[in-house]
Amino acid sequence: MSYVAGLDIGSTYSKAVVLDASREVVGTAVRRTGFKLAQAAESLFDDLMKNAGLTRPQIAYVAATGYGRHTVAFRHAQITELTAHARAAVHLFPGTRTILDIGGQDIKAIRVDGGGRVRAFRLNDKCAAGTGAFLEKTARYLGLSTEDIGPYALRAKNPVQISSVCAVFAESEVINHLANGVAAEDIMRGAMIALGGRAVQLMRRVGLEPEYMLTGGMTRNEAMIDALEKHLKAPLHVAPNGLGQLNGAFGAALLGLKRLEKLVAEGRPISQAGQDGSAGPTQRRRWSTAAVKKTAEPCAPGDCPVVVKASKGATKEQVAATA
């Protein structure tokens, strides 16, 4: 039996999923990315093989997504984060129409159709106060580990208000609250409520359309989920068995498997790993507006990244995210 792997090389964490031919998850892996992206991808893949009980020759196809997808030298295909998250979300919860992905360095709000195609999106990657990194930094001020912040915040009785939209000023508020003797759990809960409010504002910009789904590392944080649901006044879908954090990698694997099945059905050869027509590990990152060479092989319907017409006033980063 052959298997397909999906790798999501994120700015803070890298995630991986391997699927069998029936689209069942047979192994996963998560590790911190660090600053050497290509090395992180190799180590992540080694972890994935160990956890799944497989060897590299058993992996027939590798699809990469995320901030560092271009650095995965052994990939067969690269997929934008938006496309990967959209496909996985609708596969897991077919009724999903609005997705919120809270990452370490950015937040994505994505509106999709019933086929898992992206119809609108917005990114908030300008300030750390609107990302998971802000919560991690707040936790460090309070002497908490990342794993502890959810249960700790649920103990809050009087959450404080964190009003600043700038990370620097928000951190100053946290320090001031500590100096004034405010309970740490009330500060942590206040930070989550503030982050939840900013995230829902971003979702409104793509047009809130039920059903809603949360992806990313915050899916492991019950207090964050509760804060978001109170802002939305509606429930959030959260993937079971830790797949919420792995949603991007899962989507990449699903799309990779679809491409593999198409190639096999048509009797076409599978390209060698790293030969997807891109410039390889030294290619410009996704925020570059430089043109990216595309593969000569046409995409199957639904496989290609969705290009969304930029709205008036869109930033270069938002335009480049569709590349």
N, C-alpha and C positions, 0 to 999 in steps of 0.2 A: 504494500500500500504506500502511496506517495502522500506527502503532506505539504502544506503551504504555511509559511510564516509571515506575520505582519509585525513590523518594527516601527515604533513611534519614538523618535529621538527628540525628546522635549528639551526645553531650556534648563529645567531643573531635574526632572526625572525622565528616564528612558524606560519604555514598556515594550513587552513583546508577547505575542500570542501565536501558537501553532494550532492549525485546524486539520482534521482529517477530511476525507472526501465527502462525508456526510455533514460537514460544517460543525462538528462537535469539537469543543476545546479539549486538547489533550495535553497542553502544557502552557505555562505562563512564566514571565520573569519581569522583575522591576529592579532598577538600580539607579543611583544618582548619576547624572550625566557627567558632571565635571566640565572642564574646559577643553579636553581632548575628545572631540565628538567621534572621530573615526575609531579611536581606541575604545570608547564607551560602547559603540555599536558591536564591535567584535566581542567584548566581554559580555555584553547582554546576550548575544547569540549563543555564546558558550553556556551561559546560565540557563538559557531556554532549552538547549539540547539536554543538559543534565537533568533539569526538572521534568522534561517530557520523556526521558529515557530513550532518546533518539540520537542518531548520528547525522552529521551534515549531509552525506550522500542521500539520505532519505527525504530531504527537503527538496521538493521539485521546483518550488517557486518562492521567491522572497519579494515582498512588496514593502516599501519604506514610506513613512510619512513623518510629519513633524518638522520642527525647526531645523533639525540636522539631517533631514532625509537625503540630501545630496552627498553626505559624507559616508553613506553606507556603500562601500565599494563592491559588496557581493550582492547587491539588489538586482532584481530583474526589472522592476518598475518602481516609479516614485509617484506618490499620490498626494494632493494637497490635503491639509488637515481638515478643511471644511468638508470636502468630499468624503473622506474617511469617516468622520464623526456622523455625518448625515446618513450614510449607508448603514452603519452599525446601529444607530438609534432606531431607524425604521425597521430593521431586521428584528431587533429585540422587542420593540413596542410599536407595532404597525400604526397605531393611532397618533404617534408623535408628530407634532407640527412645529414646535418651537424648542430649540435646544440651547441650554446654557452650559458652556464649558469653562470652568474656572481653573486656569493654569497657574504655574509659579510666577510667570512674568506677564501674562495677559489674560483677558477674558474675551470669550467669543459668544455672541448671540447669533443663532442661525435659525432661519425659518425654512422649512422643507415641505415638499409635497409628498403624496402617498407613495411615490416611487423612490423616495430617498434622495431626490435631487434638490440642490440648494436653490432657493428662490430669493433669499435676501440674507445679508449678514452685516454685522458691525463688530469692530474690534476695539477694545480698550487696552492699549499697550503703552500709554503715555505716562502713567504714574503708578508706582507700586502700591499706593493706597487702595487701588481697585483690584488687587490680585492676591493670590494665596501667599505670596512672599511677605505681604504686610502682616498677615496673621502669624506666620512663622516668626517674624521679627518681634511682634508683640509677645508671643509666647516666650521668647528668649528673655525679654525684659522681666517677665513674670517668673522665670526659672522653670518653665514647663517644656516638655518634649512635644514634638508635633503630634504624636499619638495621644497625648493626654489632653489636648486642648478642647476636644469635643465633650468628653465626659465632665471635664472641669467646668466648662461654661454652662452646662445644664444645671449646675448647682447654684447659679446666680439667683439672687433675690431682688436686687435693685440695679439692673444694668445701667451703666452710665452712657451718656451720649458722646460719641466721637464724631464731631461735626466737620472737621477739616477734610478736604478732598485731596490735599497734598500729603504725601507720605511723611515728609519731614515734619510738617506741622502736626499731623496725626500722632506721630511718635512723641512729640512734645506734650500733647494732651495726655497720652498714656503715662508719661513720666510725672506730669503734674498730678494726675489722679492718684498715682502711687504715693507721691509725697504727701498728699492730703489724707492718706489712710484709707482710701477706697479699697474694698476687698478685691483681690486679684480676679476672682471668678466674675465679678460684676464688670470689671474692665474688659476681660476676654469676651464676655457676652456682648458688651457694647460694641466692640470691634467687629464682631460677626454681624450684628444688626446693621452697622454702617456699611459693611461690605455687601450685605444682602440688598440693601437699598440701592446702591450704585449698580449692582448687577441687574436688578429688575428694571432700572431705568434704561439700561442698554438693551434689554429684551424688548422694551416698549418701542424702541427705535426701529426694530425690524417688523413690528406689528405682532402683538401678543395673539397667538392663536393656539387654543388647546388642541392636543394634550401637550404637557410640558415635560421635558426630561433634563436632568442634571447629569453632567459627565465630569470627569477629572478627579483629582485626589480628594476634593471636598465631599465626594459621595461617601467617604468613610467617616464623615463628621456629622453626627446626628444633630448637634446644636446648629450647625450651618444650614442643614436641610430644613430644620424647623424655622429658622429665621427667614429663609427664602420663601417657604410656603406661606408664612404670615404676611409677607410683603405681596405675594402673588394672590393670596386668598384662594389658593387652589393647590392640589397635591402635585408632587413631582414624581415622575418615574425615575427609579434608580435601579440600575442593572444588578442582578444578584451575583453572589459569589465573587465579589471584588471586581467584576467586569466594568463597573463604572469608571474606575481609574484607567482601565485598559481599553476604553472605548475606541480611541483612535487606532491603536494597534489591531483591535478586533475588526474594525472597518477596513483597514488596509489588507488584512488577511482575507476577508470576504471578497474584496474586489480582486485580489490576486488569484484566488481560487476560481472566480468567474472567468478571468482572462485565461488561466491555464486550461479550463474546460473548453473554452472556445478554440484555443490553439489545437488541442487534441482532437476535437470534433472535426476540425477542418484539415487535419493531417499536416499542420504546419509545424516547423521546428520551434523549439523553445530557445529563445536567445540565451546566450551565456550570461551568467551573473555579471552585473556591472556594465552590460552592453545594451542599455535601454535608450541609447541615443543622446544621453546627457553628457555634460562635460566631466562628470566624475566628482571625486571628493573635493577638488579645488574649485568647483563651480561657485559663483556668487550666491550669497544667501538669499532667502526669499524676500527680504525687504528691498533688494536691488531692483531698479527699474530697467536694468539692462535686459536685452532680449535673451531668452533661454532657448537653445536648440531643442527641437522636439523630435521624437522618434518618427521614423518614416513609416512605421507600421500603424495603420489607422486604429483608433479606439473603437471598442464596441459601444453601442448606445448605453449611456449611464456610467461608463467607465472613466471617461475623460473628466478633468476638472471643469466645474461649471464657471463660466465667465459671467460675472454680474456687472452690468453697466454702472460705472461709478456715478454716484449722485453729485450734484453741485456742491463744491466745498470739500469733497473727499480728500483725505490726506494721501501722500505718496504711499504710506505703509498700507492703507486700506486698498488702494488700487493694486499694489504689488502682491497682496495676499491672494489675488485671483490668478496670478501667474503660475 
